[in-house]
Amino acid sequence: MNLAAFPLARGWRTGTIAPVKSAPLGFFDSGVGGLTVVRAVQELLPHEDILYLGDTARLPYGSKSPETIRQFADEDTQFLVSRGVKAIVVACNTATAHALPSLREKYRLPIIGVIEPGVDAALENPQVERIGIIATRGTIRSHAYQHALALRRTGLIIHGQATPLLVPLIEENWMDHPATSVVLKEYLDPLVEKGIDTLMLACTHYPLLIPVLRDLLPPEVRLVDSATTCAEHLRRELVRLDLLAAGDHDGTLEVHLTDLSDEFETLARRFLKRAPGRIHRAVLGGHNKVLS
């Protein structure tokens, strides 16, 4: 880890060293789905500079072994740390589920994932009883959401539903296509029949489906998405750690992908709801190079 490039200041946790307020926030995901989290953070914290890494050369993480996911997440984190970020958001549910504890143990800066904020938001309502979770197979198999929910509150009835067809449909921009409604209905009907009162969208792609989900679900079912809840949690943490950027400039965004293609640039624009600007190619491992 290259600490020479890491801007440090004492104080975020006793006995450790923390980055300064003016440093950027780092985000990583296996692809561009984590840009929904970036977009939510940009709306909530418009003065923060952001550095985003999408490991598009090795996606998806959800089909990989836990050991491989931890290795990839560690390399992603090294890339961001070497560029002097002040905090890291693991904007990937699969990487959060398998790698967050090891990352927090190894690195000296604040690292948050997308699972804890979602669980907190789901349990804000004291009346919640039946929670449905839709996610990739890897996230459902990890039982990370189920475990975190059960630890926080006893007596919950939790139903996890793997929804592997949704990411390809979203990346094809088929959110309004009849086929997407048909597929979603197949996934959702068993959860609705079980009487869920809350549906957790445990994939950072899924916020793009919120309009069609609201049409398909009973109106009393509450939606909890990874992007909004993570952004709100990040703001609370930055305030708590006194790491909020000064409000004297508009935040910037740098996007780094390990594989560049026109397709991913188009996806980045769709997920951000704006032009991503220049996208850089990153090489992970070794010296963590950036190729312009």
N, C-alpha and C positions, 0 to 999 in steps of 0.2 A: 504494500500500500504506500502510495507516494504522499507522505504527510507534508512535504515541503509546499505543496499547492493548497493545503488545507487551512483556511483562515480561522484561527482559534481565539477563543476568549474564555476565561474561567467562568464556571458557574452553573451549567444547566443541571448537573447532578453532582452531589458531593463526591469529591475525589476524581472527577473526570474533567475533560476539557471540551468546550463547546464552540461552535462557529459563531461568527459575528452576524449582526442583524442584516447587513447589506449583502451577504452571500446569497446565491440563488437556492431555491428549493429543488431537490432532485426527485424525479419520478421514474419508475421503470415498470414495464409490462412485457409480456412475450410478443405483443404486437402493437396495434394502435388502439385497442379497446380502452386502455388506460387514459386515453385523451379525453374521455368523458369526465374523468376525475379532474383532469387539468382544466377543462372548460368550467366545471363547477367551482374550482379554486380561483380561476381568473375572475369569475363573476363575484365571488365573495371577498377575495383579497386582490384587488386590481393593481396594487403597488408591488407585488412580489415578482421577482425574476424567477423564471422556471427553466430547468433543463430536463428534457424528457428523453429517455432511452427506450426504444422499442426493439426487442431482440427478434426481428422479423426473419432472420436467417435460420432460426431454430424453433419457430413456433410450430404447433401449439405446445405449451408446457403441459397441458392437461393429460396428454397421452404418454408422458414420460414417467420414469420411476421417481419416487421421492428423492433418492440420492442424486439423480441427475438434475432434478429441479433445484435442489439445494446448491449444487455446483453452479448452475447457470445463474441463480439469484445472487450468489456470492460474487461472480464475475460482473454482473450488472451493477452491484453495489460498489465494487472496486472502481469501476468506470466513473461513477458519479462522485465518489469520495475524492478521487484523484483530481476532479475539477472543482473542488472546494465548496460543495453544497453544504448548507447549514442544517438540513434535515432531509430525510428520505421518506417518500411515500411508496410503498410496495403496491402499485396500482394494478394488481393481478391477484385474483382470489386464490388460484392454485398455488402461486408462490407464497402468498401470505399463509396459506394453510400448512405448507410443508417447510418453509424456510425462515419465517419471521423470528422464532426463538433463537436460532443459531446466528442470525444476522445481528440481533440485539446483543448477544453475548460477545460477538467478535468486534463490533465497531463502536466508536466512542461518541456517536452523535445520535440525536433522536431519530428513531425509525418507527413509522406507524404503518399498519396494514389496513385492509378494507373490511376485515371481518368484525373486529371489536366495535367500530363505529356503527355498523349495521345491526349488530346484536343490541347495542345500547338503544338505538332508535326503535327497534322492534319492541323492546320491553318498556319503553316510555309509558305506554298505555297499561295501567295496572289490570285492565280487564282482559288482556290478551290471553287466549287459552290454546288456540290451534294455529300453528304456524306452518305454512308451506314454504319450501325453498326450491327455487329453480336455478340450475347451475350446470356447468360442464360435468362430464362423468368424473373427472379427476377431483373436482371440488366436492361432489357428493360422496365419492368413495372415501375421501379423507375424513369425513364426519366432523370437520372442523366447526362448521356452524352448529350442527346438532349438539356437539360437546359443549361449545361455548354457551349456548342457550340453556342447556340442562344444568350447567354449573351455576348459572346466574339465578335460575328460578325453577323450583321443583313443580311437578304436576303439569308441565306443558305437554301437549301432544304435538309432535313435530313430524312432518312428512317431507322427505327429500325426494325431488324428482329430477333426474338427469335429463337435460334437454339439448342433446348434441347437435340437432339440426338448426338451432337458432342462430348461432354465430355465422355459418355460411349464408343463411338467408339475409342477415343484417349486412354482411359484407357485399352481397349482391345488390344492396339497396332495395330489397323487396319488403320493406316495412309495411307498405300499403298493398302488397300483392295478395290476392285471395289465397294463394298457397300458404302464406305465412299465417293467416287466420286459421286455416284448416289445421296446420301443424300445431299451432298454439292451443287450439281447442282440444286436440288429442292429449296434449300434455297437461292442460289445466283441468279438464273435466274430472279426473280422479281426485284432484285436490279439492275442487269445489264440492264434490260428493261427500268428501270427508269433513266438510263444514269449516274450512279454514277461515279465520278472521283476519289474517295477515299473510301477505305474500312477500318474501324476500327475494329480490333480484340479485342473485349472488354471482353475477358476472358483469364486468364493466362494459360489455357491449349492450346489455339489456336496457339501460335507460332509454335507448332509442326506440324501444318497443312500448313505452308507457302509454302513448295514445291508444294503440290497438288493445293493449291489456285492459285499459279502463272500459273499452267497449265490450270486451268479452267476459269480464269478471262481474259478479254481483257488486252493486255500489257500496255495500258495507265492508268489502274486503279492502284493507289498507295496504298500500304498496310501500315497500322500503327498498331504496336503491343504493348501490355501492357508492355512486359518485357523490350525491348530495350529502349523505351521512359522513363520508370520509372528509369532504371539504369542511364541514362544520366542526368535526373533531380536530382537524389540523389547525383551524383557527384558534380553537380553545387551547391547544397545546402550545402554539406560538405565543399566545398571550401569557400563558402560565410561565413559560420559560423566558419571557421578555426577548423574543426573537422576531417580532413583527418588523417588517421593513418600514422605513420612514415613508410618509405619504407625499413625498416631494417629486415623484416621477411615476410614469406609467410602467407597469411591469413588462418585461420582454419574455419571449419564448424561443428557446432553441430546441429543435427536434433532431435527434440522432437515431438512425436506424441501422441495424447490422446488415440489412439487405435493402437496396433501393430499387424501386420499380414505380412506374407511373400509377399502378394500381394502388400502392400504399399511399402515394401522395394524394390521390383522389379520396381514399378512405380518411386520411388525416383531415382533409378539408371538411368532410362530412361530419366527423366526430367532433371537431372543434367548432363547427358552424361558422368558420372563417378561414381565410387563407393561412396556411401554416408558415409561410415564408420559406426561406431556404432550408432544405433538409440535408443534413450531413450524414455521411456514412461512417459508422463506428466499427472498429475491430476490437473484439473483446479478448481478454487473456493477454499474457505477456505485458506489453507496455500500454495496453488500452488506447490504441491510436484512434485519431479522428482523421478521416480522409475527406477532404473537401470535394 
